[in-house]
């Protein structure tokens, strides 16, 4: 893995991001804006699942309206995050907050997958109810907490970066 990280660090585009005064900040701006869209759009779904907001809208309608934005923003966040990572891959790979962020992203994905597997079978029975069943509420609460963790870990990455050795 160390060899791959070093090769990534030594690519021309990683060096360009690292050495150009404006490349890293602009990519970081795109990353932050994309994450904002991801978390904001997922929060709409989570608040509906918790029965806190949009109680008058069926869950499938909220999902249909929001998830395309979520996936587009997630793709942009992942691409920009990879570019940022490449600029100093060995040091980022050692950063405990990046490791935590990636772990939380996996947990968010698992939570989403489990919800969709469960909901696909039963959503028609409860989606129009203002207060969803406990499983839906748990999925929404877990999602909100995990995404707050993703954002917090992401903010701490820049404050704890180790230099490349």
Secondary structure, 3 states (H helix, E strand, C coil): CHHHHHHHHCCHHHHHHHHCCCHHHHHHHHHHHHHHHHHHHHHHHHHHHCCCCCCCCCHHHHHHHHHHHHHHHHHHHHHHHHHHHHCCHHHHHHCHHHHHHHHHHHHHHHHHHHHHHHHHHHHHHHCCCCCCCHHHHHHHHHHHHHHHHHHHHHHHHHHCCCCCC
